[in-house]
């Protein structure tokens, strides 16, 4: 007989009782998963349309990634960067080649990659650009989501993420996302970087106006400012290209990567840039005990090799067309707007029908898991291994929810 505490009601109750309430999860308790499907403690299956905020781009328990992890677990898991291990060079070289950059700095979480990018940009500003000590500033966008560290929430415009966590870190100028004139006006002689998401995920999968990213690239080049692209959610195949910047032919000075880089197995993040930027760091100036550990490198190297084939980028582009066509057919039938690229979509539900949270709860009841944001907006980001039939199933369940 199964202990009732292991079933959904008991597990949800204990989770709420013994953990800090910094999340408000749906009342589902997952026990196993494979591909695009999850199974809860009661044996019910759900189609995963969130994919760990893009951390599971290659699906749950991808055989190649699991094999790489198992093989490495039997050999070596951690040395720290005090030594070099046999997985490190392959990972850094192959990721650098995928990014078209000289150097890679491995870290663990996406927020760590962002913090690293901020530090590198500032140091570059002082040592290379000649900004006076302590005067460096970075231009960022309204609606951004780069993480939740103290420094990062200092330039967030989401009051839930920011309020009551001050005093805040100075050195950031916030401008409207998609407004090139405002961004250009905000840059001064002490600006060292522009930090942007090429598509704003947390804000509701907001795609900037056509020409905006090339314009930002041009302004950054003209003003001797680094363009730092946060591709932690948008990168590694999610939008139908390796990086979302590619849709408009933009190459940033620095990529910030994470989530899918760990294959849904271990947290892996990285900063990739050329030697004239990332080379400003010297021993002892930045680091991480677990950054670039053998287990992480073994898994992430396999991730890079999966991406090098182009298969997942093609799947995202082709299946993304099917997803967006299905979603667009629901505009005017409960949906107000649909945005996104590839297998990534933001859906604005008519707020007179239901909230985003209510829509997610009703989808859950129909065997589909998604995530709401900002009131009546839903985000869909299924694993790139999802099939055409599964996409149609998800759209059909959403249609049924909207129809009431």
C-alpha positions as a Markdown table, in Angstrom:
| # | Residue | x | y | z |
|---|---|---|---|---|
| 1 | Unk | 0.0 | 0.0 | 0.0 |
| 2 | Unk | 1.4 | 3.4 | -1.0 |
| 3 | Unk | 1.8 | 5.9 | 1.8 |
| 4 | Unk | -0.7 | 8.7 | 1.3 |
| 5 | Unk | 2.1 | 11.2 | 1.9 |
| 6 | Unk | 3.6 | 10.1 | -1.4 |
| 7 | Unk | 0.4 | 10.8 | -3.3 |
| 8 | Unk | -0.3 | 14.2 | -4.8 |
| 9 | Unk | -2.3 | 15.8 | -1.9 |
| 10 | Unk | 0.1 | 14.7 | 0.8 |
| 11 | Unk | 3.2 | 15.6 | -1.2 |
| 12 | Unk | 1.8 | 19.1 | -2.1 |
| 13 | Unk | 0.8 | 19.7 | 1.5 |
| 14 | Unk | 4.3 | 18.8 | 2.8 |
| 15 | Unk | 6.0 | 20.8 | 0.1 |
| 16 | Unk | 4.0 | 23.9 | 1.2 |
| 17 | Unk | 4.6 | 23.2 | 4.9 |
| 18 | Unk | 8.4 | 22.7 | 4.8 |
| 19 | Unk | 9.7 | 24.9 | 2.1 |
| 20 | Unk | 9.9 | 28.7 | 1.7 |
| 21 | Unk | 7.2 | 30.0 | -0.5 |
| 22 | Unk | 9.4 | 31.6 | -3.2 |
| 23 | Unk | 7.5 | 29.6 | -5.8 |
| 24 | Unk | 3.8 | 28.9 | -6.4 |
| 25 | Unk | 3.9 | 25.6 | -8.3 |
| 26 | Unk | 0.9 | 23.9 | -9.8 |
| 27 | Unk | -0.4 | 21.1 | -7.6 |
| 28 | Unk | 1.2 | 18.3 | -9.5 |
| 29 | Unk | 4.0 | 16.0 | -8.1 |
| 30 | Unk | 6.3 | 14.6 | -10.8 |
| 31 | Unk | 8.0 | 11.3 | -10.3 |
| 32 | Unk | 9.4 | 10.3 | -13.7 |
| 33 | Unk | 9.8 | 11.6 | -17.2 |
| 34 | Unk | 10.9 | 10.7 | -20.7 |
| 35 | Unk | 11.1 | 12.8 | -23.9 |
| 36 | Unk | 8.3 | 15.4 | -23.8 |
| 37 | Unk | 6.2 | 13.5 | -21.2 |
| 38 | Unk | 6.0 | 13.6 | -17.4 |
| 39 | Unk | 4.4 | 11.2 | -15.0 |
| 40 | Unk | 3.1 | 12.1 | -11.5 |
| 41 | Unk | 3.1 | 10.1 | -8.3 |
| 42 | Unk | -0.4 | 8.9 | -9.1 |
| 43 | Unk | 0.6 | 7.5 | -12.5 |
| 44 | Unk | -1.0 | 10.3 | -14.6 |
| 45 | Unk | 1.0 | 11.5 | -17.7 |
| 46 | Unk | 1.4 | 15.1 | -18.8 |
| 47 | Unk | 2.8 | 16.8 | -21.9 |
| 48 | Unk | 5.6 | 19.1 | -20.8 |
| 49 | Unk | 5.1 | 22.5 | -22.5 |
| 50 | Unk | 7.6 | 24.4 | -20.3 |
| 51 | Unk | 10.8 | 22.2 | -20.6 |
| 52 | Unk | 12.3 | 23.7 | -17.4 |
| 53 | Unk | 12.2 | 27.2 | -18.9 |
| 54 | Unk | 14.3 | 25.8 | -21.9 |
| 55 | Unk | 16.7 | 23.8 | -19.6 |
| 56 | Unk | 15.2 | 20.7 | -21.2 |
| 57 | Unk | 15.5 | 21.6 | -24.8 |
| 58 | Unk | 16.5 | 18.0 | -25.6 |
| 59 | Unk | 13.7 | 16.5 | -23.6 |
| 60 | Unk | 13.8 | 14.5 | -20.4 |
| 61 | Unk | 16.5 | 11.9 | -20.1 |
| 62 | Unk | 17.9 | 12.2 | -23.6 |
| 63 | Unk | 19.7 | 8.9 | -24.1 |
| 64 | Unk | 23.0 | 10.4 | -25.3 |
| 65 | Unk | 23.1 | 12.9 | -22.4 |
| 66 | Unk | 22.2 | 10.3 | -19.8 |
| 67 | Unk | 24.9 | 8.0 | -21.2 |
| 68 | Unk | 27.5 | 10.7 | -21.0 |
| 69 | Unk | 26.5 | 11.5 | -17.4 |
| 70 | Unk | 26.5 | 7.8 | -16.4 |
| 71 | Unk | 30.0 | 7.3 | -17.9 |
| 72 | Unk | 31.4 | 10.3 | -16.2 |
| 73 | Unk | 29.8 | 9.4 | -12.8 |
| 74 | Unk | 31.9 | 6.2 | -12.9 |
| 75 | Unk | 35.1 | 8.1 | -13.4 |
| 76 | Unk | 35.3 | 11.6 | -12.0 |
| 77 | Unk | 32.8 | 14.3 | -10.9 |
| 78 | Unk | 34.8 | 17.2 | -9.4 |
| 79 | Unk | 38.3 | 18.5 | -9.2 |
| 80 | Unk | 37.8 | 22.3 | -8.9 |
| 81 | Unk | 39.6 | 24.6 | -11.3 |
| 82 | Unk | 42.8 | 24.2 | -9.2 |
| 83 | Unk | 43.5 | 21.3 | -11.6 |
| 84 | Unk | 42.7 | 20.5 | -15.2 |
| 85 | Unk | 40.6 | 17.4 | -15.9 |
| 86 | Unk | 40.3 | 15.5 | -19.1 |
| 87 | Unk | 36.8 | 16.8 | -20.1 |
| 88 | Unk | 37.6 | 20.4 | -19.8 |
| 89 | Unk | 39.4 | 21.3 | -23.0 |
| 90 | Unk | 37.0 | 19.5 | -25.3 |
| 91 | Unk | 34.0 | 21.3 | -23.8 |
| 92 | Unk | 35.6 | 24.7 | -23.9 |
| 93 | Unk | 37.0 | 24.2 | -27.5 |
| 94 | Unk | 33.7 | 22.9 | -28.9 |
| 95 | Unk | 31.5 | 25.5 | -27.2 |
| 96 | Unk | 33.8 | 28.3 | -28.4 |
| 97 | Unk | 33.6 | 26.9 | -31.9 |
| 98 | Unk | 29.8 | 26.7 | -31.7 |
| 99 | Unk | 29.7 | 30.3 | -30.6 |
| 100 | Unk | 32.3 | 31.5 | -33.1 |
| 101 | Unk | 34.4 | 33.0 | -30.2 |
| 102 | Unk | 37.9 | 32.5 | -28.9 |
| 103 | Unk | 37.3 | 31.8 | -25.2 |
| 104 | Unk | 34.8 | 30.3 | -22.9 |
| 105 | Unk | 34.4 | 30.8 | -19.1 |
| 106 | Unk | 32.3 | 28.0 | -17.6 |
| 107 | Unk | 30.0 | 28.6 | -14.6 |
| 108 | Unk | 27.0 | 26.9 | -13.1 |
| 109 | Unk | 23.7 | 28.9 | -13.2 |
| 110 | Unk | 22.4 | 31.4 | -15.7 |
| 111 | Unk | 22.5 | 34.2 | -13.0 |
| 112 | Unk | 26.2 | 33.4 | -12.5 |
| 113 | Unk | 26.8 | 33.8 | -16.2 |
| 114 | Unk | 25.1 | 37.2 | -16.1 |
| 115 | Unk | 27.1 | 38.3 | -13.1 |
| 116 | Unk | 30.2 | 37.1 | -14.9 |
| 117 | Unk | 29.3 | 39.1 | -18.0 |
| 118 | Unk | 28.7 | 42.2 | -15.9 |
| 119 | Unk | 32.1 | 41.9 | -14.2 |
| 120 | Unk | 33.9 | 41.2 | -17.5 |
| 121 | Unk | 32.2 | 44.2 | -19.2 |
| 122 | Unk | 33.2 | 46.5 | -16.3 |
| 123 | Unk | 36.8 | 45.3 | -16.3 |
| 124 | Unk | 37.0 | 45.6 | -20.1 |
| 125 | Unk | 35.7 | 49.1 | -19.7 |
| 126 | Unk | 38.4 | 50.1 | -17.2 |
| 127 | Unk | 41.3 | 48.3 | -18.8 |
| 128 | Unk | 40.6 | 48.6 | -22.5 |
| 129 | Unk | 38.1 | 51.5 | -23.0 |
| 130 | Unk | 39.7 | 53.7 | -20.4 |
| 131 | Unk | 36.6 | 54.4 | -18.3 |
| 132 | Unk | 37.5 | 56.2 | -15.0 |
| 133 | Unk | 37.6 | 53.9 | -12.0 |
| 134 | Unk | 34.2 | 53.2 | -10.5 |
| 135 | Unk | 32.3 | 55.1 | -13.3 |
| 136 | Unk | 31.3 | 52.2 | -15.6 |
| 137 | Unk | 27.6 | 51.9 | -16.5 |
| 138 | Unk | 25.6 | 49.3 | -18.4 |
| 139 | Unk | 22.4 | 49.9 | -20.4 |
| 140 | Unk | 19.6 | 47.4 | -19.9 |
| 141 | Unk | 16.0 | 47.0 | -21.0 |
| 142 | Unk | 12.7 | 47.3 | -19.2 |
| 143 | Unk | 10.9 | 44.0 | -18.8 |
| 144 | Unk | 14.3 | 42.2 | -18.5 |
| 145 | Unk | 14.8 | 39.0 | -16.6 |
| 146 | Unk | 18.5 | 38.0 | -16.1 |
| 147 | Unk | 18.2 | 36.3 | -12.7 |
| 148 | Unk | 17.6 | 37.1 | -9.1 |
| 149 | Unk | 20.9 | 38.0 | -7.5 |
| 150 | Unk | 21.1 | 41.3 | -5.6 |
| 151 | Unk | 22.9 | 43.0 | -8.4 |
| 152 | Unk | 20.6 | 41.7 | -11.1 |
| 153 | Unk | 17.4 | 42.6 | -9.3 |
| 154 | Unk | 18.8 | 46.1 | -8.9 |
| 155 | Unk | 18.0 | 46.8 | -12.6 |
| 156 | Unk | 14.8 | 44.7 | -12.8 |
| 157 | Unk | 11.6 | 46.4 | -13.5 |
| 158 | Unk | 9.5 | 43.6 | -12.0 |
| 159 | Unk | 8.6 | 44.7 | -8.5 |
| 160 | Unk | 8.0 | 41.1 | -7.3 |
| 161 | Unk | 11.7 | 40.4 | -8.1 |
| 162 | Unk | 13.0 | 43.7 | -6.8 |
| 163 | Unk | 10.9 | 45.1 | -4.0 |
| 164 | Unk | 12.4 | 45.0 | -0.4 |
| 165 | Unk | 15.8 | 43.7 | -1.6 |
| 166 | Unk | 17.7 | 47.0 | -1.5 |
| 167 | Unk | 20.0 | 48.8 | -1.2 |
| 168 | Unk | 20.5 | 48.3 | -4.9 |
| 169 | Unk | 23.6 | 48.1 | -6.9 |
| 170 | Unk | 24.3 | 51.2 | -9.0 |
| 171 | Unk | 25.7 | 51.4 | -12.5 |
| 172 | Unk | 22.7 | 50.5 | -14.7 |
| 173 | Unk | 20.5 | 52.6 | -16.9 |
| 174 | Unk | 17.1 | 51.1 | -17.9 |
| 175 | Unk | 15.5 | 52.0 | -21.2 |
| 176 | Unk | 12.4 | 50.7 | -23.0 |
| 177 | Unk | 12.9 | 47.4 | -24.8 |
| 178 | Unk | 12.8 | 47.8 | -28.6 |
| 179 | Unk | 13.4 | 51.5 | -28.5 |
| 180 | Unk | 16.7 | 52.1 | -30.4 |
| 181 | Unk | 16.6 | 55.9 | -30.0 |
| 182 | Unk | 16.2 | 55.6 | -26.2 |
| 183 | Unk | 19.0 | 53.1 | -26.0 |
| 184 | Unk | 21.4 | 55.2 | -28.1 |
| 185 | Unk | 20.6 | 58.3 | -26.0 |
| 186 | Unk | 21.4 | 56.4 | -22.8 |
| 187 | Unk | 24.9 | 55.5 | -23.9 |
| 188 | Unk | 27.6 | 57.9 | -22.6 |
| 189 | Unk | 31.4 | 58.0 | -22.5 |
| 190 | Unk | 31.3 | 55.7 | -19.4 |
| 191 | Unk | 29.0 | 53.0 | -20.9 |
| 192 | Unk | 30.8 | 49.7 | -21.1 |
| 193 | Unk | 28.0 | 47.4 | -22.3 |
| 194 | Unk | 24.4 | 47.0 | -23.5 |
| 195 | Unk | 22.9 | 43.9 | -21.9 |
| 196 | Unk | 19.8 | 42.5 | -23.6 |
| 197 | Unk | 17.8 | 39.4 | -24.2 |
| 198 | Unk | 17.2 | 39.0 | -27.9 |
| 199 | Unk | 13.8 | 37.8 | -27.0 |
| 200 | Unk | 12.4 | 38.6 | -23.5 |
| 201 | Unk | 11.2 | 35.2 | -22.2 |
| 202 | Unk | 9.9 | 36.0 | -18.7 |
| 203 | Unk | 8.1 | 39.1 | -20.0 |
| 204 | Unk | 6.0 | 36.9 | -22.2 |
| 205 | Unk | 8.2 | 35.9 | -25.1 |
| 206 | Unk | 8.5 | 39.4 | -26.4 |
| 207 | Unk | 10.2 | 39.7 | -29.8 |
| 208 | Unk | 11.7 | 43.1 | -30.5 |
| 209 | Unk | 10.8 | 45.1 | -33.7 |
| 210 | Unk | 12.5 | 44.1 | -36.9 |
| 211 | Unk | 15.8 | 45.9 | -37.2 |
| 212 | Unk | 16.1 | 46.7 | -33.5 |
| 213 | Unk | 18.9 | 44.2 | -32.8 |
| 214 | Unk | 21.0 | 45.1 | -35.9 |
| 215 | Unk | 20.5 | 48.8 | -34.8 |
| 216 | Unk | 21.8 | 48.0 | -31.3 |
| 217 | Unk | 24.8 | 46.2 | -32.9 |
| 218 | Unk | 25.6 | 49.2 | -35.0 |
| 219 | Unk | 25.3 | 51.7 | -32.1 |
| 220 | Unk | 27.5 | 49.5 | -29.9 |
| 221 | Unk | 30.1 | 49.3 | -32.5 |
| 222 | Unk | 30.1 | 53.0 | -33.2 |
| 223 | Unk | 30.2 | 53.9 | -29.6 |
| 224 | Unk | 32.8 | 51.3 | -28.5 |
| 225 | Unk | 30.4 | 49.5 | -26.2 |
| 226 | Unk | 30.1 | 45.7 | -25.8 |
| 227 | Unk | 26.9 | 44.1 | -26.9 |
| 228 | Unk | 26.1 | 41.3 | -24.4 |
| 229 | Unk | 23.4 | 38.9 | -25.4 |
| 230 | Unk | 21.6 | 36.9 | -22.7 |
| 231 | Unk | 20.8 | 33.8 | -24.7 |
| 232 | Unk | 20.2 | 31.7 | -21.5 |
| 233 | Unk | 16.6 | 31.0 | -22.4 |
| 234 | Unk | 16.5 | 31.9 | -26.1 |
| 235 | Unk | 19.7 | 30.1 | -27.2 |
| 236 | Unk | 20.8 | 26.6 | -28.0 |
| 237 | Unk | 18.1 | 25.8 | -30.6 |
| 238 | Unk | 15.0 | 27.2 | -28.9 |
| 239 | Unk | 14.0 | 29.7 | -31.6 |
| 240 | Unk | 14.9 | 27.6 | -34.7 |
| 241 | Unk | 18.5 | 28.8 | -34.8 |
| 242 | Unk | 21.4 | 28.1 | -32.4 |
| 243 | Unk | 21.1 | 31.6 | -31.1 |
| 244 | Unk | 18.1 | 34.0 | -31.3 |
| 245 | Unk | 20.5 | 36.8 | -32.5 |
| 246 | Unk | 21.0 | 34.8 | -35.7 |
| 247 | Unk | 17.5 | 35.7 | -36.9 |
| 248 | Unk | 18.7 | 39.2 | -37.7 |
| 249 | Unk | 22.3 | 38.3 | -38.5 |
| 250 | Unk | 23.6 | 39.9 | -35.3 |
| 251 | Unk | 26.8 | 38.7 | -33.6 |
| 252 | Unk | 27.2 | 40.0 | -30.0 |
| 253 | Unk | 30.5 | 40.6 | -28.3 |
| 254 | Unk | 29.6 | 38.2 | -25.5 |
| 255 | Unk | 27.1 | 35.3 | -25.2 |
| 256 | Unk | 25.6 | 34.4 | -21.9 |
| 257 | Unk | 24.5 | 30.8 | -21.9 |
| 258 | Unk | 22.9 | 28.4 | -19.5 |
| 259 | Unk | 19.8 | 26.2 | -19.0 |
| 260 | Unk | 19.9 | 23.8 | -22.0 |
| 261 | Unk | 23.7 | 23.7 | -21.8 |
| 262 | Unk | 23.3 | 21.3 | -18.9 |
| 263 | Unk | 21.0 | 19.0 | -20.8 |
| 264 | Unk | 18.4 | 19.0 | -18.0 |
| 265 | Unk | 20.9 | 17.0 | -15.9 |
| 266 | Unk | 23.3 | 19.4 | -14.2 |
| 267 | Unk | 23.4 | 23.2 | -14.0 |
| 268 | Unk | 25.9 | 24.5 | -16.5 |
| 269 | Unk | 26.4 | 28.0 | -17.8 |
| 270 | Unk | 29.1 | 29.8 | -19.7 |
| 271 | Unk | 30.3 | 33.1 | -21.0 |
| 272 | Unk | 31.7 | 33.1 | -24.5 |
| 273 | Unk | 33.7 | 36.0 | -26.0 |
| 274 | Unk | 36.8 | 36.8 | -27.9 |
| 275 | Unk | 40.2 | 37.1 | -26.2 |
| 276 | Unk | 40.2 | 40.9 | -26.4 |
| 277 | Unk | 37.2 | 40.9 | -24.1 |
| 278 | Unk | 37.3 | 37.7 | -21.9 |
| 279 | Unk | 41.0 | 37.9 | -21.8 |
| 280 | Unk | 40.9 | 40.8 | -19.3 |
| 281 | Unk | 40.4 | 38.3 | -16.5 |
| 282 | Unk | 43.5 | 37.1 | -14.7 |
| 283 | Unk | 44.0 | 34.2 | -12.1 |
| 284 | Unk | 42.2 | 34.9 | -8.9 |
| 285 | Unk | 39.9 | 37.6 | -10.2 |
| 286 | Unk | 36.8 | 35.4 | -10.9 |
| 287 | Unk | 35.9 | 31.7 | -10.4 |
| 288 | Unk | 33.7 | 29.0 | -9.2 |
| 289 | Unk | 34.3 | 25.8 | -7.2 |
| 290 | Unk | 31.9 | 23.8 | -9.4 |
| 291 | Unk | 32.2 | 25.8 | -12.6 |
| 292 | Unk | 33.5 | 23.6 | -15.4 |
| 293 | Unk | 33.5 | 20.4 | -13.3 |
| 294 | Unk | 34.0 | 17.1 | -15.1 |
| 295 | Unk | 30.4 | 15.9 | -14.9 |
| 296 | Unk | 29.1 | 19.2 | -16.2 |
| 297 | Unk | 31.7 | 19.3 | -19.0 |
| 298 | Unk | 30.9 | 15.7 | -20.1 |
| 299 | Unk | 27.2 | 16.4 | -20.3 |
| 300 | Unk | 27.6 | 19.9 | -21.9 |
| 301 | Unk | 30.0 | 18.6 | -24.5 |
| 302 | Unk | 27.4 | 16.1 | -25.6 |
| 303 | Unk | 24.9 | 19.0 | -25.7 |
| 304 | Unk | 27.2 | 21.0 | -28.0 |
| 305 | Unk | 27.7 | 18.0 | -30.2 |
| 306 | Unk | 23.9 | 17.6 | -30.5 |
| 307 | Unk | 23.6 | 21.2 | -31.6 |
| 308 | Unk | 26.5 | 20.9 | -34.0 |
| 309 | Unk | 24.4 | 18.6 | -36.2 |
| 310 | Unk | 21.7 | 21.3 | -36.7 |
| 311 | Unk | 19.0 | 18.7 | -36.1 |
| 312 | Unk | 17.4 | 20.4 | -33.1 |
| 313 | Unk | 17.5 | 23.8 | -34.7 |
| 314 | Unk | 15.7 | 22.5 | -37.8 |
| 315 | Unk | 13.1 | 20.7 | -35.6 |
| 316 | Unk | 12.4 | 23.9 | -33.7 |
| 317 | Unk | 12.0 | 25.9 | -36.9 |
| 318 | Unk | 9.8 | 23.4 | -38.6 |
| 319 | Unk | 7.7 | 22.4 | -35.7 |
| 320 | Unk | 7.6 | 26.0 | -34.5 |
| 321 | Unk | 5.7 | 26.9 | -37.7 |
| 322 | Unk | 3.1 | 24.3 | -36.8 |
| 323 | Unk | 2.8 | 25.5 | -33.2 |
| 324 | Unk | 2.4 | 29.1 | -34.2 |
| 325 | Unk | -0.1 | 28.3 | -36.9 |
| 326 | Unk | -2.2 | 26.4 | -34.4 |
| 327 | Unk | -2.0 | 29.1 | -31.8 |
| 328 | Unk | -2.8 | 31.9 | -34.3 |
| 329 | Unk | -6.0 | 30.0 | -35.2 |
| 330 | Unk | -7.1 | 30.7 | -31.6 |
| 331 | Unk | -6.7 | 34.5 | -31.8 |
| 332 | Unk | -10.2 | 35.9 | -31.4 |
| 333 | Unk | -11.3 | 32.6 | -29.8 |
| 334 | Unk | -9.9 | 33.3 | -26.3 |
| 335 | Unk | -6.5 | 34.5 | -27.3 |
| 336 | Unk | -5.7 | 38.2 | -27.8 |
| 337 | Unk | -2.2 | 37.8 | -29.3 |
| 338 | Unk | 0.5 | 35.3 | -30.0 |
| 339 | Unk | 4.3 | 36.0 | -30.1 |
| 340 | Unk | 7.5 | 34.1 | -30.4 |
| 341 | Unk | 9.8 | 32.2 | -32.6 |
| 342 | Unk | 10.5 | 28.5 | -33.1 |
| 343 | Unk | 9.2 | 26.3 | -30.3 |
| 344 | Unk | 8.7 | 29.3 | -28.0 |
| 345 | Unk | 5.4 | 31.2 | -27.7 |
| 346 | Unk | 3.8 | 33.8 | -25.5 |
| 347 | Unk | 0.0 | 33.9 | -25.5 |
| 348 | Unk | -2.1 | 36.7 | -24.2 |
| 349 | Unk | -5.5 | 35.3 | -23.0 |
| 350 | Unk | -8.5 | 37.5 | -23.0 |
| 351 | Unk | -8.4 | 38.6 | -19.3 |
| 352 | Unk | -12.2 | 38.6 | -19.1 |
| 353 | Unk | -12.1 | 34.8 | -19.6 |
| 354 | Unk | -9.5 | 33.8 | -17.0 |
| 355 | Unk | -6.1 | 34.5 | -15.6 |
| 356 | Unk | -3.0 | 32.8 | -16.8 |
| 357 | Unk | -2.8 | 30.8 | -13.6 |
| 358 | Unk | -6.4 | 29.5 | -14.1 |
| 359 | Unk | -5.5 | 28.6 | -17.7 |
| 360 | Unk | -2.5 | 26.6 | -16.5 |
| 361 | Unk | -4.6 | 24.8 | -13.8 |
| 362 | Unk | -7.2 | 23.9 | -16.4 |
| 363 | Unk | -4.5 | 22.7 | -18.9 |
| 364 | Unk | -3.0 | 20.6 | -16.1 |
| 365 | Unk | -6.4 | 18.9 | -15.6 |
| 366 | Unk | -6.3 | 18.1 | -19.3 |
| 367 | Unk | -2.8 | 16.7 | -19.1 |
| 368 | Unk | -0.7 | 19.6 | -20.4 |
| 369 | Unk | 1.8 | 21.6 | -18.2 |
| 370 | Unk | 2.6 | 25.2 | -19.0 |
| 371 | Unk | 3.5 | 28.4 | -17.1 |
| 372 | Unk | 1.8 | 31.7 | -16.7 |
| 373 | Unk | 3.4 | 35.1 | -16.3 |
| 374 | Unk | 2.2 | 38.7 | -15.8 |
| 375 | Unk | -1.5 | 38.1 | -15.2 |
| 376 | Unk | -3.1 | 36.6 | -18.3 |
| 377 | Unk | -0.1 | 35.6 | -20.3 |
| 378 | Unk | 1.0 | 32.0 | -20.9 |
| 379 | Unk | 4.4 | 30.8 | -22.0 |
| 380 | Unk | 4.8 | 27.6 | -24.1 |
| 381 | Unk | 8.3 | 26.1 | -24.5 |
| 382 | Unk | 8.0 | 22.4 | -25.2 |
| 383 | Unk | 11.1 | 20.2 | -25.5 |
| 384 | Unk | 12.5 | 20.2 | -29.1 |
| 385 | Unk | 11.9 | 16.5 | -29.2 |
| 386 | Unk | 8.2 | 17.1 | -29.2 |
| 387 | Unk | 6.3 | 15.6 | -32.3 |
| 388 | Unk | 3.9 | 17.3 | -34.6 |
| 389 | Unk | 1.0 | 15.1 | -33.2 |
| 390 | Unk | 1.9 | 16.2 | -29.7 |
| 391 | Unk | 1.9 | 19.9 | -30.7 |
| 392 | Unk | -1.5 | 19.4 | -32.2 |
| 393 | Unk | -2.6 | 17.8 | -29.0 |
| 394 | Unk | -1.4 | 20.7 | -26.9 |
| 395 | Unk | -3.1 | 23.2 | -29.1 |
| 396 | Unk | -6.4 | 21.2 | -29.0 |
| 397 | Unk | -6.3 | 21.1 | -25.2 |
| 398 | Unk | -5.7 | 24.9 | -25.1 |
| 399 | Unk | -8.6 | 25.4 | -27.5 |
| 400 | Unk | -10.8 | 23.3 | -25.2 |
| 401 | Unk | -9.8 | 25.3 | -22.1 |
| 402 | Unk | -10.5 | 28.6 | -23.9 |
| 403 | Unk | -13.9 | 27.4 | -25.1 |
| 404 | Unk | -14.8 | 26.7 | -21.5 |
